[in-house]
Amino acid sequence: MATHRMPAEKRKKQIVEVALGVVDKYGLHGATMARVARGAGVTQAALYTHFKNREQILLAVLDTIYEEIFRIQEGARNKPVIEGLREATNVYSRFVGGRRTGGHAYLLLEFVTGSREHGLREALGRHQLAATRQLADIIEEGKDRGDIPEHVDSEQLAWMVTGWSWALDVAQLMGLRSSWHPNVSVELLDRILDGIDGRPDSVGAVLS
């Protein structure tokens, strides 16, 4: 197989992008080294010059998805908390709608059902914890600025927003996005974020 020579880092990034497409099409178990190599236009032996094994490629795929999640959430920082979270969730919604697999939902489910011996499920859990901590940190900074009441539990609120994103992911994955979004999606997010104001009849009671 003839290969086009390119800088190592660029080739590595290309392999990860190809692997993401392979997982999209064939699932985690169908993401073989042969399919990734063929899609990248390299030999299987060449893959091992950039990655130790198949699991490392799959972990790099997961890294790529969560790098985008972290970037989207970071957009909420240094803004009024409610405004920032609404903007971030709007961007995330477009991100989900723009991916054939429904954002990282497909990978999430694939990694959850993956074999424990390869550590892919655990890696997914670590990524999600880091993403939720990022949201909680952003909310804490807003509390320090006086954007929201001090009694709001930042970590619990972060997990509630994360739960909203999971629901959007799964709706997209099941082909039900048009039924769930925007009406139910927006209403659910409103109930979560409006509850921050501390009204006794709002979700804020759960967060206090």
PANUPA-372879 format. One record per atom (N, C-alpha, C): residue number from 1; residue in three letters; chain; atom name; z, x, y. Coordinates in pm, whole numbers. Layout:
REM residues N
NUM; ALA; A; CA; Z; X; Y
...
//
This chain:
REM residues 208
1; MET; A; N; 0; 85; -119
1; MET; A; CA; 0; 0; 0
1; MET; A; C; 0; 88; 125
2; ALA; A; N; -97; 66; 212
2; ALA; A; CA; -102; 143; 336
2; ALA; A; C; 0; 87; 435
3; THR; A; N; 70; 176; 501
3; THR; A; CA; 171; 131; 596
3; THR; A; C; 140; 184; 734
4; HIS; A; N; 178; 105; 833
4; HIS; A; CA; 161; 147; 972
4; HIS; A; C; 290; 215; 1017
5; ARG; A; N; 277; 341; 1060
5; ARG; A; CA; 395; 415; 1098
5; ARG; A; C; 445; 368; 1235
6; MET; A; N; 574; 341; 1243
6; MET; A; CA; 635; 302; 1369
6; MET; A; C; 774; 364; 1376
7; PRO; A; N; 832; 374; 1495
7; PRO; A; CA; 967; 432; 1507
7; PRO; A; C; 1066; 363; 1414
8; ALA; A; N; 1162; 440; 1364
8; ALA; A; CA; 1254; 390; 1262
8; ALA; A; C; 1328; 264; 1308
9; GLU; A; N; 1379; 264; 1431
9; GLU; A; CA; 1455; 149; 1477
9; GLU; A; C; 1368; 25; 1490
10; LYS; A; N; 1244; 47; 1536
10; LYS; A; CA; 1152; -66; 1549
10; LYS; A; C; 1117; -120; 1411
11; ARG; A; N; 1096; -32; 1315
11; ARG; A; CA; 1066; -75; 1179
11; ARG; A; C; 1183; -151; 1119
12; LYS; A; N; 1303; -100; 1143
12; LYS; A; CA; 1422; -166; 1090
12; LYS; A; C; 1435; -307; 1146
13; LYS; A; N; 1411; -322; 1274
13; LYS; A; CA; 1418; -454; 1337
13; LYS; A; C; 1311; -545; 1280
14; GLN; A; N; 1192; -489; 1256
14; GLN; A; CA; 1084; -568; 1199
14; GLN; A; C; 1120; -618; 1059
15; ILE; A; N; 1180; -532; 980
15; ILE; A; CA; 1219; -570; 844
15; ILE; A; C; 1319; -685; 848
16; VAL; A; N; 1414; -678; 940
16; VAL; A; CA; 1514; -785; 952
16; VAL; A; C; 1449; -916; 992
17; GLU; A; N; 1354; -911; 1087
17; GLU; A; CA; 1285; -1033; 1128
17; GLU; A; C; 1205; -1092; 1013
18; VAL; A; N; 1139; -1006; 937
18; VAL; A; CA; 1064; -1053; 820
18; VAL; A; C; 1160; -1115; 718
19; ALA; A; N; 1273; -1050; 696
19; ALA; A; CA; 1371; -1101; 600
19; ALA; A; C; 1422; -1238; 643
20; LEU; A; N; 1442; -1259; 772
20; LEU; A; CA; 1485; -1390; 823
20; LEU; A; C; 1381; -1496; 787
21; GLY; A; N; 1254; -1463; 805
21; GLY; A; CA; 1148; -1556; 770
21; GLY; A; C; 1142; -1583; 621
22; VAL; A; N; 1169; -1481; 541
22; VAL; A; CA; 1168; -1497; 395
22; VAL; A; C; 1282; -1589; 352
23; VAL; A; N; 1401; -1571; 412
23; VAL; A; CA; 1513; -1660; 380
23; VAL; A; C; 1480; -1803; 422
24; ASP; A; N; 1417; -1818; 539
24; ASP; A; CA; 1374; -1949; 585
24; ASP; A; C; 1290; -2019; 479
25; LYS; A; N; 1198; -1944; 420
25; LYS; A; CA; 1099; -2003; 330
25; LYS; A; C; 1148; -2017; 187
26; TYR; A; N; 1220; -1916; 138
26; TYR; A; CA; 1255; -1912; -4
26; TYR; A; C; 1404; -1926; -34
27; GLY; A; N; 1489; -1925; 71
27; GLY; A; CA; 1631; -1930; 47
27; GLY; A; C; 1688; -1792; 20
28; LEU; A; N; 1820; -1786; 13
28; LEU; A; CA; 1887; -1657; -3
28; LEU; A; C; 1849; -1590; -134
29; HIS; A; N; 1849; -1666; -242
29; HIS; A; CA; 1820; -1607; -373
29; HIS; A; C; 1673; -1568; -386
30; GLY; A; N; 1587; -1634; -309
30; GLY; A; CA; 1445; -1601; -314
30; GLY; A; C; 1404; -1490; -219
31; ALA; A; N; 1503; -1441; -142
31; ALA; A; CA; 1474; -1332; -47
31; ALA; A; C; 1478; -1200; -122
32; THR; A; N; 1374; -1173; -199
32; THR; A; CA; 1368; -1052; -281
32; THR; A; C; 1316; -934; -200
33; MET; A; N; 1345; -815; -249
33; MET; A; CA; 1296; -695; -184
33; MET; A; C; 1143; -693; -184
34; ALA; A; N; 1083; -744; -291
34; ALA; A; CA; 937; -745; -301
34; ALA; A; C; 876; -831; -191
35; ARG; A; N; 936; -949; -167
35; ARG; A; CA; 883; -1038; -64
35; ARG; A; C; 904; -981; 76
36; VAL; A; N; 1018; -921; 98
36; VAL; A; CA; 1045; -861; 229
36; VAL; A; C; 948; -745; 253
37; ALA; A; N; 930; -659; 154
37; ALA; A; CA; 840; -544; 167
37; ALA; A; C; 698; -592; 194
38; ARG; A; N; 654; -691; 122
38; ARG; A; CA; 518; -742; 139
38; ARG; A; C; 501; -799; 279
39; GLY; A; N; 600; -874; 327
39; GLY; A; CA; 591; -932; 461
39; GLY; A; C; 593; -827; 570
40; ALA; A; N; 665; -717; 546
40; ALA; A; CA; 675; -611; 646
40; ALA; A; C; 559; -512; 637
41; GLY; A; N; 480; -523; 530
41; GLY; A; CA; 367; -433; 514
41; GLY; A; C; 408; -293; 474
42; VAL; A; N; 517; -283; 397
42; VAL; A; CA; 564; -152; 351
42; VAL; A; C; 590; -160; 201
43; THR; A; N; 613; -46; 139
43; THR; A; CA; 649; -44; -2
43; THR; A; C; 797; -78; -17
44; GLN; A; N; 837; -120; -136
44; GLN; A; CA; 978; -145; -160
44; GLN; A; C; 1060; -17; -142
45; ALA; A; N; 1003; 95; -182
45; ALA; A; CA; 1073; 222; -166
45; ALA; A; C; 1100; 250; -19
46; ALA; A; N; 1008; 209; 68
46; ALA; A; CA; 1026; 233; 212
46; ALA; A; C; 1144; 153; 267
47; LEU; A; N; 1170; 36; 208
47; LEU; A; CA; 1284; -45; 255
47; LEU; A; C; 1414; 33; 241
48; TYR; A; N; 1423; 112; 134
48; TYR; A; CA; 1548; 183; 106
48; TYR; A; C; 1569; 303; 198
49; THR; A; N; 1471; 337; 278
49; THR; A; CA; 1491; 443; 377
49; THR; A; C; 1564; 387; 500
50; HIS; A; N; 1565; 254; 512
50; HIS; A; CA; 1630; 189; 627
50; HIS; A; C; 1756; 112; 588
51; PHE; A; N; 1760; 64; 464
51; PHE; A; CA; 1874; -14; 417
51; PHE; A; C; 1913; 32; 277
52; LYS; A; N; 2043; 38; 254
52; LYS; A; CA; 2092; 86; 125
52; LYS; A; C; 2053; -6; 11
53; ASN; A; N; 2057; -137; 38
53; ASN; A; CA; 2027; -235; -65
53; ASN; A; C; 1990; -369; -1
54; ARG; A; N; 1962; -466; -84
54; ARG; A; CA; 1923; -600; -38
54; ARG; A; C; 2033; -665; 43
55; GLU; A; N; 2157; -646; 1
55; GLU; A; CA; 2270; -708; 72
55; GLU; A; C; 2278; -659; 216
56; GLN; A; N; 2250; -531; 239
56; GLN; A; CA; 2252; -479; 376
56; GLN; A; C; 2145; -545; 462
57; ILE; A; N; 2031; -574; 405
57; ILE; A; CA; 1927; -643; 480
57; ILE; A; C; 1974; -784; 516
58; LEU; A; N; 2033; -853; 420
58; LEU; A; CA; 2080; -988; 445
58; LEU; A; C; 2193; -991; 548
59; LEU; A; N; 2279; -892; 543
59; LEU; A; CA; 2387; -883; 643
59; LEU; A; C; 2328; -857; 782
60; ALA; A; N; 2221; -779; 788
60; ALA; A; CA; 2155; -753; 916
60; ALA; A; C; 2091; -881; 969
61; VAL; A; N; 2040; -964; 879
61; VAL; A; CA; 1985; -1094; 918
61; VAL; A; C; 2096; -1179; 981
62; LEU; A; N; 2212; -1181; 916
62; LEU; A; CA; 2325; -1257; 969
62; LEU; A; C; 2368; -1205; 1105
63; ASP; A; N; 2370; -1072; 1119
63; ASP; A; CA; 2403; -1010; 1247
63; ASP; A; C; 2308; -1059; 1357
64; THR; A; N; 2181; -1066; 1325
64; THR; A; CA; 2080; -1107; 1423
64; THR; A; C; 2104; -1249; 1472
65; ILE; A; N; 2135; -1339; 1379
65; ILE; A; CA; 2162; -1477; 1418
65; ILE; A; C; 2285; -1485; 1508
66; TYR; A; N; 2391; -1415; 1470
66; TYR; A; CA; 2515; -1425; 1549
66; TYR; A; C; 2508; -1348; 1680
67; GLU; A; N; 2425; -1247; 1688
67; GLU; A; CA; 2404; -1182; 1817
67; GLU; A; C; 2353; -1283; 1919
68; GLU; A; N; 2266; -1371; 1873
68; GLU; A; CA; 2215; -1476; 1963
68; GLU; A; C; 2324; -1577; 1997
69; ILE; A; N; 2408; -1611; 1899
69; ILE; A; CA; 2519; -1702; 1925
69; ILE; A; C; 2614; -1642; 2028
70; PHE; A; N; 2648; -1514; 2010
70; PHE; A; CA; 2737; -1446; 2105
70; PHE; A; C; 2675; -1444; 2245
71; ARG; A; N; 2544; -1418; 2252
71; ARG; A; CA; 2478; -1412; 2382
71; ARG; A; C; 2482; -1548; 2451
72; ILE; A; N; 2457; -1654; 2376
72; ILE; A; CA; 2460; -1789; 2433
72; ILE; A; C; 2600; -1822; 2484
73; GLN; A; N; 2702; -1794; 2404
73; GLN; A; CA; 2839; -1826; 2445
73; GLN; A; C; 2883; -1742; 2563
74; GLU; A; N; 2839; -1618; 2569
74; GLU; A; CA; 2877; -1530; 2680
74; GLU; A; C; 2830; -1586; 2814
75; GLY; A; N; 2727; -1668; 2809
75; GLY; A; CA; 2677; -1730; 2932
75; GLY; A; C; 2778; -1823; 2997
76; ALA; A; N; 2881; -1863; 2922
76; ALA; A; CA; 2983; -1952; 2976
76; ALA; A; C; 3092; -1876; 3052
77; ARG; A; N; 3092; -1744; 3039
77; ARG; A; CA; 3199; -1664; 3101
77; ARG; A; C; 3182; -1659; 3253
78; ASN; A; N; 3297; -1649; 3322
78; ASN; A; CA; 3300; -1636; 3469
78; ASN; A; C; 3243; -1759; 3540
79; LYS; A; N; 3247; -1873; 3474
79; LYS; A; CA; 3208; -1999; 3534
79; LYS; A; C; 3322; -2097; 3513
80; PRO; A; N; 3330; -2204; 3593
80; PRO; A; CA; 3428; -2308; 3563
80; PRO; A; C; 3415; -2348; 3416
81; VAL; A; N; 3526; -2357; 3344
81; VAL; A; CA; 3522; -2373; 3200
81; VAL; A; C; 3434; -2489; 3154
82; ILE; A; N; 3454; -2607; 3210
82; ILE; A; CA; 3377; -2724; 3167
82; ILE; A; C; 3228; -2701; 3190
83; GLU; A; N; 3195; -2653; 3307
83; GLU; A; CA; 3055; -2627; 3341
83; GLU; A; C; 2995; -2523; 3248
84; GLY; A; N; 3070; -2415; 3226
84; GLY; A; CA; 3021; -2308; 3141
84; GLY; A; C; 2998; -2353; 2997
85; LEU; A; N; 3093; -2430; 2943
85; LEU; A; CA; 3079; -2477; 2805
85; LEU; A; C; 2964; -2576; 2791
86; ARG; A; N; 2947; -2660; 2891
86; ARG; A; CA; 2834; -2754; 2885
86; ARG; A; C; 2702; -2679; 2889
87; GLU; A; N; 2691; -2581; 2975
87; GLU; A; CA; 2567; -2503; 2982
87; GLU; A; C; 2542; -2431; 2850
88; ALA; A; N; 2647; -2370; 2794
88; ALA; A; CA; 2631; -2295; 2670
88; ALA; A; C; 2588; -2387; 2555
89; THR; A; N; 2648; -2506; 2548
89; THR; A; CA; 2612; -2597; 2440
89; THR; A; C; 2470; -2651; 2459
90; ASN; A; N; 2427; -2668; 2583
90; ASN; A; CA; 2288; -2710; 2608
90; ASN; A; C; 2191; -2603; 2561
91; VAL; A; N; 2223; -2477; 2590
91; VAL; A; CA; 2137; -2366; 2546
91; VAL; A; C; 2137; -2360; 2394
92; TYR; A; N; 2254; -2377; 2334
92; TYR; A; CA; 2263; -2373; 2188
92; TYR; A; C; 2180; -2485; 2125
93; SER; A; N; 2183; -2602; 2188
93; SER; A; CA; 2105; -2714; 2136
93; SER; A; C; 1956; -2681; 2136
94; ARG; A; N; 1909; -2616; 2242
94; ARG; A; CA; 1768; -2575; 2247
94; ARG; A; C; 1739; -2468; 2142
95; PHE; A; N; 1835; -2379; 2121
95; PHE; A; CA; 1821; -2274; 2020
95; PHE; A; C; 1806; -2336; 1881
96; VAL; A; N; 1890; -2434; 1852
96; VAL; A; CA; 1883; -2502; 1722
96; VAL; A; C; 1749; -2574; 1707
97; GLY; A; N; 1708; -2646; 1811
97; GLY; A; CA; 1584; -2721; 1805
97; GLY; A; C; 1461; -2633; 1796
98; GLY; A; N; 1475; -2508; 1838
98; GLY; A; CA; 1361; -2418; 1839
98; GLY; A; C; 1341; -2342; 1711
99; ARG; A; N; 1435; -2353; 1617
99; ARG; A; CA; 1424; -2281; 1490
99; ARG; A; C; 1392; -2378; 1378
100; ARG; A; N; 1294; -2342; 1295
100; ARG; A; CA; 1253; -2430; 1186
100; ARG; A; C; 1370; -2462; 1094
101; THR; A; N; 1463; -2370; 1078
101; THR; A; CA; 1575; -2392; 987
101; THR; A; C; 1694; -2459; 1054
102; GLY; A; N; 1684; -2489; 1182
102; GLY; A; CA; 1798; -2552; 1248
102; GLY; A; C; 1904; -2452; 1286
103; GLY; A; N; 1866; -2352; 1367
103; GLY; A; CA; 1964; -2252; 1409
103; GLY; A; C; 2013; -2172; 1291
104; HIS; A; N; 2141; -2146; 1286
104; HIS; A; CA; 2193; -2066; 1175
104; HIS; A; C; 2246; -2153; 1063
105; ALA; A; N; 2219; -2286; 1071
105; ALA; A; CA; 2273; -2377; 968
105; ALA; A; C; 2223; -2342; 829
106; TYR; A; N; 2094; -2314; 819
106; TYR; A; CA; 2038; -2283; 688
106; TYR; A; C; 2102; -2158; 631
107; LEU; A; N; 2110; -2054; 714
107; LEU; A; CA; 2174; -1931; 668
107; LEU; A; C; 2321; -1954; 636
108; LEU; A; N; 2387; -2035; 719
108; LEU; A; CA; 2529; -2064; 695
108; LEU; A; C; 2547; -2121; 555
109; LEU; A; N; 2467; -2222; 521
109; LEU; A; CA; 2480; -2285; 391
109; LEU; A; C; 2439; -2190; 279
110; GLU; A; N; 2335; -2110; 303
110; GLU; A; CA; 2292; -2015; 203
110; GLU; A; C; 2400; -1909; 176
111; PHE; A; N; 2462; -1860; 283
111; PHE; A; CA; 2564; -1757; 267
111; PHE; A; C; 2692; -1815; 207
112; VAL; A; N; 2725; -1940; 241
112; VAL; A; CA; 2843; -2003; 185
112; VAL; A; C; 2830; -2015; 33
113; THR; A; N; 2710; -2045; -13
113; THR; A; CA; 2688; -2063; -157
113; THR; A; C; 2650; -1933; -227
114; GLY; A; N; 2643; -1823; -150
114; GLY; A; CA; 2608; -1695; -210
114; GLY; A; C; 2719; -1641; -299
115; SER; A; N; 2683; -1550; -385
115; SER; A; CA; 2780; -1491; -477
115; SER; A; C; 2887; -1414; -400
116; ARG; A; N; 3011; -1433; -439
116; ARG; A; CA; 3123; -1365; -372
116; ARG; A; C; 3119; -1215; -393
117; GLU; A; N; 3057; -1172; -502
117; GLU; A; CA; 3059; -1029; -533
117; GLU; A; C; 2985; -945; -429
118; HIS; A; N; 2894; -1006; -355
118; HIS; A; CA; 2817; -931; -256
118; HIS; A; C; 2882; -935; -118
119; GLY; A; N; 2985; -1017; -100
119; GLY; A; CA; 3057; -1021; 27
119; GLY; A; C; 2986; -1093; 139
120; LEU; A; N; 2878; -1166; 109
120; LEU; A; CA; 2803; -1233; 214
120; LEU; A; C; 2882; -1350; 274
121; ARG; A; N; 2954; -1423; 188
121; ARG; A; CA; 3033; -1535; 236
121; ARG; A; C; 3144; -1487; 329
122; GLU; A; N; 3207; -1378; 290
122; GLU; A; CA; 3315; -1322; 372
122; GLU; A; C; 3261; -1272; 505
123; ALA; A; N; 3143; -1212; 503
123; ALA; A; CA; 3081; -1164; 628
123; ALA; A; C; 3053; -1280; 722
124; LEU; A; N; 3005; -1392; 667
124; LEU; A; CA; 2981; -1510; 748
124; LEU; A; C; 3111; -1557; 813
125; GLY; A; N; 3219; -1560; 735
125; GLY; A; CA; 3348; -1601; 789
125; GLY; A; C; 3395; -1512; 903
126; ARG; A; N; 3375; -1381; 887
126; ARG; A; CA; 3415; -1287; 994
126; ARG; A; C; 3334; -1311; 1121
127; HIS; A; N; 3205; -1335; 1104
127; HIS; A; CA; 3120; -1361; 1221
127; HIS; A; C; 3165; -1488; 1293
128; GLN; A; N; 3195; -1593; 1216
128; GLN; A; CA; 3233; -1718; 1279
128; GLN; A; C; 3368; -1707; 1348
129; LEU; A; N; 3461; -1635; 1287
129; LEU; A; CA; 3590; -1613; 1353
129; LEU; A; C; 3572; -1540; 1485
130; ALA; A; N; 3485; -1439; 1485
130; ALA; A; CA; 3460; -1362; 1607
130; ALA; A; C; 3397; -1451; 1714
131; ALA; A; N; 3304; -1537; 1674
131; ALA; A; CA; 3239; -1625; 1770
131; ALA; A; C; 3337; -1726; 1828
132; THR; A; N; 3426; -1778; 1745
132; THR; A; CA; 3524; -1875; 1794
132; THR; A; C; 3628; -1807; 1883
133; ARG; A; N; 3666; -1684; 1848
133; ARG; A; CA; 3759; -1610; 1936
133; ARG; A; C; 3695; -1584; 2072
134; GLN; A; N; 3565; -1557; 2073
134; GLN; A; CA; 3497; -1536; 2199
134; GLN; A; C; 3508; -1661; 2287
135; LEU; A; N; 3485; -1777; 2228
135; LEU; A; CA; 3499; -1902; 2303
135; LEU; A; C; 3642; -1920; 2353
136; ALA; A; N; 3739; -1892; 2266
136; ALA; A; CA; 3880; -1907; 2305
136; ALA; A; C; 3915; -1813; 2421
137; ASP; A; N; 3862; -1691; 2418
137; ASP; A; CA; 3887; -1596; 2527
137; ASP; A; C; 3829; -1647; 2659
138; ILE; A; N; 3710; -1704; 2652
138; ILE; A; CA; 3646; -1758; 2772
138; ILE; A; C; 3729; -1873; 2828
139; ILE; A; N; 3782; -1957; 2740
139; ILE; A; CA; 3866; -2070; 2783
139; ILE; A; C; 3997; -2018; 2843
140; GLU; A; N; 4055; -1915; 2781
140; GLU; A; CA; 4178; -1855; 2835
140; GLU; A; C; 4156; -1801; 2976
141; GLU; A; N; 4044; -1736; 2997
141; GLU; A; CA; 4013; -1685; 3131
141; GLU; A; C; 4005; -1799; 3231
142; GLY; A; N; 3949; -1912; 3187
142; GLY; A; CA; 3943; -2029; 3275
142; GLY; A; C; 4081; -2083; 3307
143; LYS; A; N; 4170; -2079; 3209
143; LYS; A; CA; 4308; -2122; 3235
143; LYS; A; C; 4374; -2031; 3338
144; ASP; A; N; 4349; -1901; 3328
144; ASP; A; CA; 4406; -1806; 3424
144; ASP; A; C; 4355; -1833; 3565
145; ARG; A; N; 4233; -1881; 3577
145; ARG; A; CA; 4177; -1913; 3709
145; ARG; A; C; 4223; -2049; 3759
146; GLY; A; N; 4286; -2127; 3672
146; GLY; A; CA; 4331; -2260; 3710
146; GLY; A; C; 4225; -2367; 3691
147; ASP; A; N; 4121; -2337; 3612
147; ASP; A; CA; 4014; -2435; 3590
147; ASP; A; C; 4062; -2554; 3508
148; ILE; A; N; 4150; -2529; 3414
148; ILE; A; CA; 4198; -2634; 3324
148; ILE; A; C; 4349; -2622; 3309
149; PRO; A; N; 4415; -2728; 3265
149; PRO; A; CA; 4561; -2725; 3254
149; PRO; A; C; 4611; -2617; 3159
150; GLU; A; N; 4726; -2563; 3189
150; GLU; A; CA; 4785; -2455; 3111
150; GLU; A; C; 4818; -2498; 2969
151; HIS; A; N; 4847; -2628; 2950
151; HIS; A; CA; 4890; -2674; 2818
151; HIS; A; C; 4776; -2680; 2716
152; VAL; A; N; 4651; -2671; 2760
152; VAL; A; CA; 4538; -2681; 2668
152; VAL; A; C; 4542; -2566; 2568
153; ASP; A; N; 4529; -2598; 2442
153; ASP; A; CA; 4527; -2498; 2335
153; ASP; A; C; 4385; -2441; 2328
154; SER; A; N; 4367; -2319; 2377
154; SER; A; CA; 4233; -2259; 2386
154; SER; A; C; 4167; -2243; 2251
155; GLU; A; N; 4244; -2201; 2151
155; GLU; A; CA; 4186; -2179; 2020
155; GLU; A; C; 4143; -2310; 1956
156; GLN; A; N; 4225; -2413; 1971
156; GLN; A; CA; 4191; -2542; 1913
156; GLN; A; C; 4067; -2600; 1981
157; LEU; A; N; 4060; -2587; 2113
157; LEU; A; CA; 3943; -2635; 2185
157; LEU; A; C; 3818; -2560; 2141
158; ALA; A; N; 3831; -2429; 2123
158; ALA; A; CA; 3717; -2348; 2078
158; ALA; A; C; 3668; -2395; 1941
159; TRP; A; N; 3762; -2428; 1851
159; TRP; A; CA; 3721; -2476; 1719
159; TRP; A; C; 3657; -2614; 1726
160; MET; A; N; 3702; -2696; 1820
160; MET; A; CA; 3641; -2829; 1835
160; MET; A; C; 3496; -2816; 1883
161; VAL; A; N; 3472; -2725; 1976
161; VAL; A; CA; 3334; -2701; 2022
161; VAL; A; C; 3251; -2643; 1908
162; THR; A; N; 3313; -2555; 1829
162; THR; A; CA; 3244; -2499; 1712
162; THR; A; C; 3208; -2610; 1613
163; GLY; A; N; 3300; -2704; 1593
163; GLY; A; CA; 3272; -2816; 1504
163; GLY; A; C; 3155; -2899; 1554
164; TRP; A; N; 3147; -2916; 1686
164; TRP; A; CA; 3031; -2986; 1745
164; TRP; A; C; 2902; -2913; 1710
165; SER; A; N; 2903; -2781; 1722
165; SER; A; CA; 2781; -2704; 1693
165; SER; A; C; 2744; -2714; 1546
166; TRP; A; N; 2844; -2715; 1458
166; TRP; A; CA; 2815; -2730; 1314
166; TRP; A; C; 2750; -2864; 1286
167; ALA; A; N; 2799; -2969; 1350
167; ALA; A; CA; 2741; -3102; 1330
167; ALA; A; C; 2596; -3104; 1374
168; LEU; A; N; 2566; -3040; 1486
168; LEU; A; CA; 2428; -3031; 1534
168; LEU; A; C; 2342; -2955; 1435
169; ASP; A; N; 2395; -2843; 1384
169; ASP; A; CA; 2322; -2763; 1286
169; ASP; A; C; 2284; -2845; 1163
170; VAL; A; N; 2384; -2914; 1108
170; VAL; A; CA; 2362; -2989; 984
170; VAL; A; C; 2267; -3106; 1008
171; ALA; A; N; 2279; -3174; 1123
171; ALA; A; CA; 2187; -3283; 1154
171; ALA; A; C; 2044; -3232; 1159
172; GLN; A; N; 2025; -3115; 1221
172; GLN; A; CA; 1893; -3054; 1227
172; GLN; A; C; 1844; -3020; 1088
173; LEU; A; N; 1931; -2962; 1009
173; LEU; A; CA; 1894; -2918; 874
173; LEU; A; C; 1854; -3035; 785
174; MET; A; N; 1919; -3150; 804
174; MET; A; CA; 1893; -3269; 723
174; MET; A; C; 1778; -3353; 778
175; GLY; A; N; 1719; -3309; 890
175; GLY; A; CA; 1610; -3385; 949
175; GLY; A; C; 1657; -3507; 1026
176; LEU; A; N; 1784; -3506; 1068
176; LEU; A; CA; 1844; -3621; 1137
176; LEU; A; C; 1872; -3593; 1283
177; ARG; A; N; 1813; -3488; 1336
177; ARG; A; CA; 1841; -3450; 1475
177; ARG; A; C; 1812; -3565; 1572
178; SER; A; N; 1701; -3636; 1551
178; SER; A; CA; 1665; -3743; 1644
178; SER; A; C; 1765; -3858; 1640
179; SER; A; N; 1833; -3874; 1527
179; SER; A; CA; 1934; -3980; 1516
179; SER; A; C; 2067; -3938; 1576
180; TRP; A; N; 2097; -3808; 1567
180; TRP; A; CA; 2227; -3758; 1611
180; TRP; A; C; 2225; -3708; 1755
181; HIS; A; N; 2108; -3657; 1797
181; HIS; A; CA; 2096; -3595; 1929
181; HIS; A; C; 1982; -3663; 2004
182; PRO; A; N; 2001; -3699; 2132
182; PRO; A; CA; 2112; -3654; 2216
182; PRO; A; C; 2230; -3751; 2226
183; ASN; A; N; 2211; -3878; 2187
183; ASN; A; CA; 2313; -3979; 2218
183; ASN; A; C; 2450; -3949; 2158
184; VAL; A; N; 2459; -3938; 2026
184; VAL; A; CA; 2588; -3912; 1962
184; VAL; A; C; 2636; -3773; 1998
185; SER; A; N; 2546; -3676; 1999
185; SER; A; CA; 2580; -3538; 2032
185; SER; A; C; 2647; -3527; 2168
186; VAL; A; N; 2584; -3587; 2268
186; VAL; A; CA; 2637; -3580; 2404
186; VAL; A; C; 2770; -3654; 2414
187; GLU; A; N; 2779; -3770; 2350
187; GLU; A; CA; 2903; -3848; 2354
187; GLU; A; C; 3019; -3771; 2292
188; LEU; A; N; 2993; -3706; 2178
188; LEU; A; CA; 3098; -3629; 2112
188; LEU; A; C; 3143; -3513; 2199
189; LEU; A; N; 3047; -3442; 2256
189; LEU; A; CA; 3081; -3329; 2342
189; LEU; A; C; 3159; -3377; 2465
190; ASP; A; N; 3118; -3490; 2521
190; ASP; A; CA; 3190; -3545; 2637
190; ASP; A; C; 3335; -3574; 2601
191; ARG; A; N; 3356; -3630; 2483
191; ARG; A; CA; 3493; -3665; 2442
191; ARG; A; C; 3578; -3538; 2425
192; ILE; A; N; 3517; -3433; 2375
192; ILE; A; CA; 3590; -3306; 2358
192; ILE; A; C; 3624; -3245; 2493
193; LEU; A; N; 3523; -3235; 2581
193; LEU; A; CA; 3543; -3165; 2707
193; LEU; A; C; 3616; -3250; 2810
194; ASP; A; N; 3591; -3380; 2812
194; ASP; A; CA; 3662; -3467; 2906
194; ASP; A; C; 3810; -3473; 2872
195; GLY; A; N; 3844; -3447; 2746
195; GLY; A; CA; 3983; -3449; 2705
195; GLY; A; C; 4066; -3339; 2766
196; ILE; A; N; 3999; -3239; 2823
196; ILE; A; CA; 4071; -3126; 2882
196; ILE; A; C; 4152; -3168; 3004
197; ASP; A; N; 4113; -3280; 3068
197; ASP; A; CA; 4181; -3317; 3193
197; ASP; A; C; 4321; -3370; 3173
198; GLY; A; N; 4360; -3387; 3045
198; GLY; A; CA; 4499; -3424; 3018
198; GLY; A; C; 4529; -3571; 3025
199; ARG; A; N; 4426; -3656; 3037
199; ARG; A; CA; 4452; -3799; 3039
199; ARG; A; C; 4511; -3844; 2905
200; PRO; A; N; 4611; -3930; 2904
200; PRO; A; CA; 4676; -3968; 2780
200; PRO; A; C; 4584; -4042; 2683
201; ASP; A; N; 4474; -4105; 2734
201; ASP; A; CA; 4384; -4178; 2645
201; ASP; A; C; 4265; -4094; 2601
202; SER; A; N; 4272; -3963; 2627
202; SER; A; CA; 4159; -3877; 2597
202; SER; A; C; 4192; -3781; 2484
203; VAL; A; N; 4090; -3701; 2448
203; VAL; A; CA; 4109; -3603; 2343
203; VAL; A; C; 4212; -3499; 2386
204; GLY; A; N; 4246; -3495; 2514
204; GLY; A; CA; 4343; -3399; 2563
204; GLY; A; C; 4476; -3410; 2493
205; ALA; A; N; 4507; -3530; 2444
205; ALA; A; CA; 4633; -3547; 2372
205; ALA; A; C; 4636; -3462; 2247
206; VAL; A; N; 4518; -3439; 2189
206; VAL; A; CA; 4511; -3356; 2069
206; VAL; A; C; 4529; -3209; 2103
207; LEU; A; N; 4492; -3175; 2225
207; LEU; A; CA; 4491; -3034; 2266
207; LEU; A; C; 4621; -2990; 2328
208; SER; A; N; 4714; -3082; 2350
208; SER; A; CA; 4838; -3044; 2420
208; SER; A; C; 4945; -3002; 2322
//
